[in-house]
């Protein structure tokens, strides 16, 4: 009999450093090795992009979710992988946070993604049993779990045109581990107009350049608030010239502004991101424009990858 998810969780809690997710050992789980790991493509995935912020609280996961949904609406077979193990947001954003929803295993003991709104998703949050559960792991466990999420998830049937990686804040072990293990076709940097967020965004850009991951561009989130009563625009976090200046100085493309609009946060909190809940709205069109440009930048053709198999 194939192990249940509860048994997998018990194995994970046993602190098996070589197998923190508790996947059955008859699979092909990678082992730690000396030196740098070999960088390889994620199986059954054509393009991989990372969405990063370096600074927490700038709306990175909301941007990543809406970007994935916009790519799906454009006709690309899309997935999103939540690599923020300590603060997974994808289960909530995609309305998959119920304890009754958990991934099963294929015959090769790989995790099968959960699909919502046409997007395949995977997150450590699906394995914790409760949204309130805290993951308390040290470095080796964390990095091994990332390794398993990158290479022990079955993205086939059909294969993905593009996989969005929702990275945790910062420029630490998780980001470096992903950069060393996976071929990433480009990174989208998310920031707000606030000076502190921009400074951290620059650090993120420099990190990606050090590990030779192309920067696709910068998204400025919460750029301006438009009063629904009088229509007056207010730059809550300061003017937008800071991001434009950084893009010019660092030779990066400015991918666009996402406004500070109550519905964007509310939609995500309900598990129905803006691209799904308000597909014809002004805010959704901002995300659709972002999706079109990202697809163009990573070289996705008009014919989906899955359709070429």
C-alpha positions as CSV (number, residue, x, y, z in Angstrom):
1,X,0.0,0.0,0.0
2,X,1.3,3.4,-0.9
3,X,2.1,5.6,2.1
4,X,-0.5,8.2,3.1
5,X,0.3,11.9,3.5
6,X,0.0,11.6,7.3
7,X,2.8,9.0,7.2
8,X,4.9,11.3,5.0
9,X,4.5,14.0,7.5
10,X,5.6,11.8,10.3
11,X,8.7,10.9,8.4
12,X,9.4,14.6,7.8
13,X,9.1,15.3,11.5
14,X,11.7,12.6,12.2
15,X,14.3,15.0,10.8
16,X,15.5,12.8,8.0
17,X,18.1,15.1,6.6
18,X,18.3,13.3,3.3
19,X,14.5,13.2,2.9
20,X,12.7,16.0,4.8
21,X,9.5,15.7,2.8
22,X,9.3,12.0,3.7
23,X,9.0,10.7,0.2
24,X,9.3,6.9,-0.1
25,X,12.9,5.9,-0.6
26,X,12.2,3.8,-3.6
27,X,12.1,7.0,-5.7
28,X,15.1,8.9,-7.1
29,X,15.7,11.4,-4.3
30,X,19.0,13.3,-4.9
31,X,21.6,12.9,-2.2
32,X,24.0,15.5,-0.8
33,X,27.2,15.7,-2.8
34,X,30.5,17.4,-2.4
35,X,31.1,20.6,-4.3
36,X,28.5,22.6,-6.1
37,X,25.4,20.7,-7.3
38,X,24.9,20.2,-11.0
39,X,22.6,22.7,-12.5
40,X,19.8,21.1,-14.5
41,X,16.5,21.8,-16.0
42,X,13.3,20.9,-14.1
43,X,11.8,17.8,-15.9
44,X,8.8,18.5,-18.0
45,X,9.2,22.3,-17.8
46,X,10.2,24.4,-20.7
47,X,10.9,27.8,-19.0
48,X,11.5,28.8,-15.4
49,X,11.2,32.3,-14.0
50,X,11.8,33.4,-10.4
51,X,9.8,36.2,-8.8
52,X,11.9,37.8,-6.0
53,X,11.7,40.8,-3.8
54,X,14.6,40.6,-1.3
55,X,12.4,42.7,1.0
56,X,9.4,41.1,2.6
57,X,5.9,42.6,2.6
58,X,6.0,44.1,-0.9
59,X,3.4,41.9,-2.4
60,X,5.7,39.5,-4.2
61,X,3.5,36.4,-3.8
62,X,0.4,38.3,-5.0
63,X,2.4,39.4,-8.1
64,X,3.7,35.9,-8.7
65,X,0.2,34.4,-8.4
66,X,-1.4,36.9,-10.8
67,X,1.5,36.6,-13.2
68,X,1.1,32.8,-13.3
69,X,-2.7,33.2,-13.8
70,X,-2.1,35.7,-16.6
71,X,0.3,33.4,-18.4
72,X,-2.3,30.6,-18.1
73,X,-5.0,32.9,-19.6
74,X,-2.7,33.7,-22.5
75,X,-2.8,30.0,-23.4
76,X,0.5,28.7,-21.8
77,X,0.4,25.6,-19.6
78,X,1.6,27.2,-16.3
79,X,2.7,26.1,-12.9
80,X,3.8,27.9,-9.7
81,X,6.1,26.5,-7.1
82,X,6.1,28.0,-3.6
83,X,9.7,28.0,-2.4
84,X,9.0,30.1,0.7
85,X,9.0,27.2,3.2
86,X,8.6,29.3,6.3
87,X,5.8,31.5,5.0
88,X,4.0,29.7,2.1
89,X,1.3,31.9,0.5
90,X,0.3,29.9,-2.5
91,X,-2.3,27.6,-0.7
92,X,-4.2,30.7,0.4
93,X,-3.9,32.6,-2.9
94,X,-5.1,29.7,-4.9
95,X,-7.9,28.6,-2.5
96,X,-6.1,25.4,-1.7
97,X,-5.5,25.8,2.1
98,X,-8.1,23.3,3.3
99,X,-6.5,20.4,5.3
100,X,-8.5,18.0,3.2
101,X,-6.5,19.0,0.1
102,X,-3.1,17.4,0.0
103,X,-1.0,16.1,-2.9
104,X,-0.8,12.5,-3.8
105,X,2.1,10.5,-5.2
106,X,2.6,9.1,-8.7
107,X,3.9,5.5,-9.2
108,X,7.4,6.9,-9.1
109,X,6.8,8.5,-5.7
110,X,6.8,12.0,-7.0
111,X,4.4,14.6,-5.6
112,X,1.5,15.5,-7.9
113,X,0.6,19.2,-8.1
114,X,-2.8,20.6,-7.1
115,X,-4.5,22.5,-9.8
116,X,-6.5,25.7,-9.3
117,X,-7.9,28.1,-11.9
118,X,-6.0,26.1,-14.6
119,X,-2.6,26.5,-12.9
120,X,-0.6,23.6,-11.4
121,X,0.7,24.5,-7.9
122,X,3.0,23.0,-5.3
123,X,3.8,24.3,-1.8
124,X,5.2,22.9,1.4
125,X,2.0,24.4,2.9
126,X,0.1,21.4,1.5
127,X,2.1,19.1,3.6
128,X,1.9,20.9,7.0
129,X,-1.7,19.9,7.8
130,X,-2.7,23.3,9.1
131,X,-2.2,26.9,8.0
132,X,-1.1,27.7,11.5
133,X,1.7,25.0,11.6
134,X,5.2,26.4,11.9
135,X,8.1,24.8,10.1
136,X,11.1,24.6,12.4
137,X,14.0,23.3,10.3
138,X,17.7,24.1,10.3
139,X,19.7,24.7,7.1
140,X,20.3,21.1,5.9
141,X,16.7,20.2,6.2
142,X,15.6,23.4,4.5
143,X,17.9,23.0,1.6
144,X,17.1,19.3,1.1
145,X,13.4,20.1,1.1
146,X,14.0,22.8,-1.6
147,X,15.9,20.2,-3.6
148,X,13.0,17.8,-3.4
149,X,10.4,20.4,-4.3
150,X,12.5,21.3,-7.4
151,X,13.1,17.8,-8.6
152,X,10.6,15.5,-7.0
153,X,7.3,17.0,-8.4
154,X,5.7,15.6,-11.4
155,X,4.8,18.5,-13.7
156,X,3.9,16.3,-16.7
157,X,0.5,15.5,-18.2
158,X,0.7,18.0,-19.8
159,X,4.2,19.4,-19.5
160,X,4.6,23.0,-18.5
161,X,5.3,25.9,-20.9
162,X,6.5,27.9,-17.9
163,X,7.0,27.5,-14.1
164,X,6.9,30.5,-11.8
165,X,9.0,30.2,-8.7
166,X,7.7,32.3,-5.8
167,X,10.9,32.9,-3.8
168,X,11.1,33.9,-0.2
169,X,12.4,37.3,0.8
170,X,16.1,37.8,1.1
171,X,19.3,36.7,-0.7
172,X,20.1,33.7,1.4
173,X,20.4,29.9,1.3
174,X,17.2,29.2,-0.6
175,X,17.9,31.6,-3.4
176,X,21.5,30.4,-3.7
177,X,20.4,26.7,-3.7
178,X,17.9,27.3,-6.5
179,X,20.4,29.3,-8.5
180,X,22.9,26.4,-8.2
181,X,20.5,23.6,-8.9
182,X,18.1,24.8,-11.6
183,X,18.3,26.5,-15.0
184,X,16.4,29.7,-14.4
185,X,15.5,31.6,-17.5
186,X,15.0,35.0,-15.8
187,X,14.1,36.8,-12.6
188,X,11.3,39.4,-12.0
189,X,12.1,41.8,-9.2
190,X,9.2,43.2,-7.2
191,X,9.6,46.3,-5.1
192,X,7.5,49.2,-3.8
193,X,8.4,52.9,-4.3
194,X,9.7,53.0,-0.7
195,X,13.4,53.8,-0.4
196,X,14.1,50.8,1.9
197,X,12.4,48.4,-0.5
198,X,14.3,49.7,-3.5
199,X,17.6,49.3,-1.6
200,X,16.9,45.7,-0.9
201,X,15.7,45.2,-4.5
202,X,19.1,46.3,-5.7
203,X,20.7,43.7,-3.5
204,X,18.5,41.1,-5.1
205,X,19.4,42.2,-8.5
206,X,23.1,42.0,-7.7
207,X,22.6,38.5,-6.2
208,X,21.0,37.2,-9.5
209,X,23.7,38.8,-11.5
210,X,26.4,37.1,-9.4
211,X,24.8,33.7,-10.1
212,X,24.3,34.6,-13.8
213,X,20.5,34.6,-13.8
214,X,19.1,37.2,-16.3
215,X,17.0,40.0,-14.9
216,X,13.8,40.3,-16.9
217,X,12.9,43.5,-15.2
218,X,11.3,45.3,-12.2
219,X,7.7,45.5,-11.2
220,X,6.7,48.4,-8.9
221,X,3.9,47.3,-6.7
222,X,1.6,49.6,-4.7
223,X,2.8,52.4,-6.8
224,X,-0.1,54.8,-6.4
225,X,-3.4,54.9,-4.5
226,X,-6.4,56.4,-6.3
227,X,-9.1,57.6,-3.9
228,X,-12.4,55.9,-4.9
229,X,-14.3,59.0,-3.6
230,X,-12.5,61.9,-5.2
231,X,-10.2,60.3,-7.7
232,X,-7.1,61.9,-6.3
233,X,-3.9,60.0,-6.7
234,X,-1.6,59.6,-3.7
235,X,1.9,58.1,-3.7
236,X,1.7,56.4,-0.3
237,X,5.2,55.0,-0.3
238,X,6.8,58.0,-2.0
239,X,7.3,59.0,-5.6
240,X,8.0,56.5,-8.4
241,X,11.1,58.2,-9.7
242,X,13.3,56.0,-7.4
243,X,12.6,52.8,-9.3
244,X,12.9,54.4,-12.7
245,X,16.3,55.8,-11.7
246,X,17.5,52.4,-10.5
247,X,16.3,50.7,-13.7
248,X,18.2,53.2,-15.8
249,X,21.4,53.0,-13.7
250,X,21.4,49.2,-13.7
251,X,20.3,48.7,-17.3
252,X,17.0,46.9,-16.4
253,X,13.6,47.0,-18.0
254,X,10.8,48.6,-16.0
255,X,8.0,46.1,-16.4
256,X,5.2,48.3,-15.0
257,X,3.2,49.7,-12.1
258,X,0.7,47.8,-10.0
259,X,-1.5,50.2,-8.1
260,X,-2.3,50.1,-4.4
261,X,-5.9,49.0,-4.8
262,X,-7.9,47.4,-2.0
263,X,-9.4,44.8,-4.3
264,X,-6.0,43.2,-5.1
265,X,-5.3,42.4,-1.5
266,X,-8.8,41.3,-0.8
267,X,-9.0,39.1,-3.9
268,X,-5.8,37.3,-2.8
269,X,-7.0,36.8,0.7
270,X,-10.2,35.2,-0.5
271,X,-8.2,32.8,-2.7
272,X,-9.5,34.4,-5.9
273,X,-6.6,36.6,-7.3
274,X,-7.5,39.6,-9.3
275,X,-6.9,38.0,-12.7
276,X,-9.5,35.4,-11.8
277,X,-12.0,37.5,-9.8
278,X,-12.0,40.6,-12.0
279,X,-10.7,39.4,-15.4
280,X,-12.0,42.4,-17.3
281,X,-10.9,45.0,-14.7
282,X,-8.2,47.6,-15.0
283,X,-6.0,45.9,-12.4
284,X,-6.3,42.5,-14.1
285,X,-5.2,44.1,-17.4
286,X,-2.0,45.3,-15.6
287,X,-1.2,41.7,-14.8
288,X,-2.1,40.5,-18.3
289,X,0.3,43.1,-19.7
290,X,3.0,41.8,-17.4
291,X,2.3,38.2,-18.5
292,X,2.6,39.1,-22.2
293,X,5.9,40.9,-21.7
294,X,7.4,38.1,-19.5
295,X,6.4,35.5,-22.1
296,X,8.1,37.6,-24.8
297,X,11.3,38.1,-22.8
298,X,11.8,34.4,-22.0
299,X,11.1,33.4,-25.6
300,X,7.8,31.6,-25.3
301,X,6.4,31.2,-28.8
302,X,2.7,31.3,-29.8
303,X,2.5,27.5,-29.8
304,X,2.6,26.1,-26.2
305,X,5.3,23.7,-25.2
306,X,2.9,21.1,-24.1
307,X,1.2,21.1,-27.5
308,X,4.6,20.3,-29.2
309,X,5.0,17.0,-27.5
